Amino acid sequence: MKTDISRRSFLKGTAAAAAGAALASTPVMADELLIAPAPEAAEAKHPWEIPPEPVAEADIKGTIETEVLIIGGGYSGCAAAASSAERGVQVILVEQNDALTGHGVGGTGSVGSKIIDELGGNEAMGLDKPYSVVQWLRACANRARESLVAKFFNESHRAMDWLIDLALADGGNVYLSACNSRSRHYPEQPAYHMVTGLQSSADLGWAAMSVGVPILLKKDAEEHGAQFDFKTKALYLEKDGDRVVGAICEKEDGYYRYKASLGVVLATGDISGDDEMTEYFAPIANKVYSKLYTPVGSNTGSGHKMGLWAGGSFQDGPWPCMLHPQACAGFHGPFLFVSPEGKRFMDEATWVQGKCLGVMLQAKAKYAWSIFDGHWKEDLLDSLPHGGGMFWDNFRMWGTSEQDAVDAFARQVEGAGNGTGTDGRNYFQADTLEELAKLIEVPEEEFLASVARYNEMCEAGEDVDFYKEPTFLYPIKEPPYHAAKVGPALLVIVGGLNISDNFEVLTPEDKPIPGLYATGNCSGNLYASDYPINIPGNSHGRCLTWGFLLGEQFEAMKKA
Ligand SMILES: Cc1cc2nc3c(=O)[nH]c(=O)nc-3n(C[C@H](O)[C@H](O)[C@H](O)COP(=O)(O)OP(=O)(O)OC[C@H]3O[C@@H](n4cnc5c(N)ncnc54)[C@H](O)[C@@H]3O)c2cc1C
């Protein structure tokens, strides 16, 4: 059976569904399983709406039973597995690849933690919860579900404390990063917790930063009896009446029926590996310089689709994208940006999403240049108390000095000419502006005029072109002159299945589908329109918190 769904297989699928309908008119045993109903041919408009053909009963090699089946071995699935297993719930996690998935530097956001408590608590650290919730909702154009946002604000502290205990028990360290912006326009809270030095992933070296927490959670889950089945891809869910009771999965040696008595959790990640879904739900995502999700092709929204075929519904579009200006240079500060045409086009002293979108909304180009002069280190140091955020400040530990960030960036800017980017040279340096224009291939006349105009406004102390805060108006006058390439990157698309406040997948009528849950990027409603970063690292924070709470829910269900 093909798992890629084409129009042709859809036609075959409807024939199979018709055969299924005929069978259903004959008496069925109470425990007989029925495949999730396929939408009628006339209703199916998009490829993702079309379920695959059911696997023939004769081709199913065996049945594997558990209480909770988790589909997807990323951060969210592993958190749900560990929390459930710790509470005595029987868990099987199926992962299509031969390894777990994890990303970036792995920083996890929470609203409070025992580390923050030791530093004096949220209030002492400047976290004003009502204000921060409003910031979040504004970034989401007030279309996020407020009760879910409040749930994250109320519960992420407990989930983070759990992670901290697990990390310390594994010989690791957890530190709070000082990378949050101090801007009065784009304030970010101290929330980004970084886990380092874990023994369970020590053999991975640097890669441990990204996948270390999922590995830690897997270790904890397995110590409490959970089973992880790799190279096992869930194809579709099975229902008994309204209730989701399991999934058909494909392994190397054939098809298996997984049955779950308490629930199935969709933890399959985002949709950005499916071009058609991305174009439909998040078209802006296709304007980025590059997409950074790995393993490439693992995030095709398969859980979104399985949930939909089982009667679930999607949150309204357009879906928010997590955008960071890290596709090219890893540093650009608050300095002048020019387009490849040599023109200034935005207020550069903004947050990561704002920087990306500003660059992406230029006419054609997918990148820009950040231009700064030989005084940049002093200017950066001067800017950090009033600004910052990722790629303006770095992931340094809370309590370290701003000079540490300057020194770290100096190694990039003045070093080998490469940042964290994926695209060759990202930093250039020249003794004259004319020479710099040649190096970065922008029209010299336009570029010199843009710098002259910018310098005039720096001198006047007012940016009447884009109204950047005067404190960030640093002139470009002293050689050597620098250019850093600013490339917007798509990390993930954070829209998904409509869920209840207890993570149950909802029908279009807002009714929970019994036995079906979604978490991580497969789940919706915590974000809308844009990805808020005023609690930095909240995407991993959601994976951790929703997983932690799902474990508590399954424990309560088991005891009921
Ligand atoms: C480069 C990069 C850096 C990032 N940095 C940060 C950061 O610092 N802080 C932060 O908060 N967020 C960060 N993010 C975002 C964050 O990593 C993700 O949002 C989060 O990891 C999503 O976790 P998930 O469990 O929902 O999905 P994923 O991590 O995508 O995991 C889904 C898993 O499900 C598996 N799967 C899919 N379909 C099936 C199927 N049918 N059957 C079986 N298995 C299946 C996949 O193979 C995968 O292993 C970053 C993202 C990227 C790309």
The ligand as a Tripos MOL2 file, in Angstrom:
@<TRIPOS>MOLECULE
LIG
   53    58     1     0     0
SMALL
NO_CHARGES

@<TRIPOS>ATOM
      1 C1         16.2010   24.4480   13.8590 C.3       1 LIG1
      2 C2         15.1210   24.5380   14.8990 C.ar      1 LIG1
      3 C3         15.4110   25.1170   16.1320 C.ar      1 LIG1
      4 C4         14.4160   25.2260   17.1020 C.ar      1 LIG1
      5 N1         14.7210   25.7710   18.3150 N.ar      1 LIG1
      6 C5         13.7620   25.8710   19.2650 C.ar      1 LIG1
      7 C6         14.0730   26.3790   20.5630 C.ar      1 LIG1
      8 O1         15.2080   26.6950   20.8650 O.2       1 LIG1
      9 N2         13.0490   26.4850   21.4620 N.ar      1 LIG1
     10 C7         11.7760   26.1190   21.1610 C.ar      1 LIG1
     11 O2         10.8930   26.2480   21.9980 O.2       1 LIG1
     12 N3         11.4730   25.5940   19.9550 N.ar      1 LIG1
     13 C8         12.4290   25.4600   19.0110 C.ar      1 LIG1
     14 N4         12.1120   24.9230   17.7820 N.ar      1 LIG1
     15 C9         10.7430   24.4220   17.5650 C.3       1 LIG1
     16 C10        10.5700   23.1010   18.2750 C.3       1 LIG1
     17 O3         11.7590   22.3410   18.1280 O.3       1 LIG1
     18 C11         9.4020   22.3000   17.7300 C.3       1 LIG1
     19 O4          8.2600   23.0760   17.7090 O.3       1 LIG1
     20 C12         9.1720   21.0520   18.6000 C.3       1 LIG1
     21 O5         10.3300   20.2900   18.7190 O.3       1 LIG1
     22 C13         8.0710   20.2250   18.0090 C.3       1 LIG1
     23 O6          8.0010   19.0300   18.7180 O.3       1 LIG1
     24 P1          6.8980   17.9450   18.3080 P.3       1 LIG1
     25 O7          7.0920   16.8100   19.2160 O.co2     1 LIG1
     26 O8          5.5740   18.5960   18.2130 O.co2     1 LIG1
     27 O9          7.2900   17.5530   16.8080 O.3       1 LIG1
     28 P2          8.6090   16.9720   16.1670 P.3       1 LIG1
     29 O10         9.8080   17.3310   16.9280 O.co2     1 LIG1
     30 O11         8.5470   17.3840   14.7550 O.co2     1 LIG1
     31 O12         8.4360   15.3980   16.3080 O.3       1 LIG1
     32 C14         7.4610   14.7040   15.5930 C.3       1 LIG1
     33 C15         7.9180   13.2560   15.4680 C.3       1 LIG1
     34 O13         6.8390   12.4900   14.9520 O.3       1 LIG1
     35 C16         7.3520   11.5720   14.0090 C.3       1 LIG1
     36 N5          6.2290   11.1930   13.1270 N.ar      1 LIG1
     37 C17         5.5630   11.9820   12.2590 C.ar      1 LIG1
     38 N6          4.5870   11.3160   11.6640 N.ar      1 LIG1
     39 C18         4.6280   10.0400   12.1560 C.ar      1 LIG1
     40 C19         3.8500    8.8750   11.9310 C.ar      1 LIG1
     41 N7          2.8230    8.8750   11.0730 N.pl3     1 LIG1
     42 N8          4.1590    7.7490   12.6100 N.ar      1 LIG1
     43 C20         5.2140    7.7340   13.4930 C.ar      1 LIG1
     44 N9          5.9790    8.8010   13.7310 N.ar      1 LIG1
     45 C21         5.6810    9.9600   13.0830 C.ar      1 LIG1
     46 C22         8.4560   12.3410   13.3240 C.3       1 LIG1
     47 O14         9.3610   11.4880   12.6580 O.3       1 LIG1
     48 C23         9.0810   13.0650   14.5150 C.3       1 LIG1
     49 O15        10.0630   12.2900   15.1320 O.3       1 LIG1
     50 C24        13.1040   24.7780   16.8120 C.ar      1 LIG1
     51 C25        12.8090   24.1820   15.5740 C.ar      1 LIG1
     52 C26        13.8060   24.0520   14.6260 C.ar      1 LIG1
     53 C27        13.4730   23.4000   13.3220 C.3       1 LIG1
@<TRIPOS>BOND
     1     1     2 1
     2     2     3 ar
     3     2    52 ar
     4     3     4 ar
     5     4     5 ar
     6     4    50 ar
     7     5     6 ar
     8     6     7 ar
     9     6    13 1
    10     7     8 2
    11     7     9 ar
    12     9    10 ar
    13    10    11 2
    14    10    12 ar
    15    12    13 ar
    16    13    14 ar
    17    14    15 1
    18    14    50 ar
    19    15    16 1
    20    16    17 1
    21    16    18 1
    22    18    19 1
    23    18    20 1
    24    20    21 1
    25    20    22 1
    26    22    23 1
    27    23    24 1
    28    24    25 2
    29    24    26 1
    30    24    27 1
    31    27    28 1
    32    28    29 2
    33    28    30 1
    34    28    31 1
    35    31    32 1
    36    32    33 1
    37    33    34 1
    38    33    48 1
    39    34    35 1
    40    35    36 1
    41    35    46 1
    42    36    37 ar
    43    36    45 ar
    44    37    38 ar
    45    38    39 ar
    46    39    40 ar
    47    39    45 ar
    48    40    41 1
    49    40    42 ar
    50    42    43 ar
    51    43    44 ar
    52    44    45 ar
    53    46    47 1
    54    46    48 1
    55    48    49 1
    56    50    51 ar
    57    51    52 ar
    58    52    53 1
@<TRIPOS>SUBSTRUCTURE
     1 LIG1         1 GROUP 0 **** ****
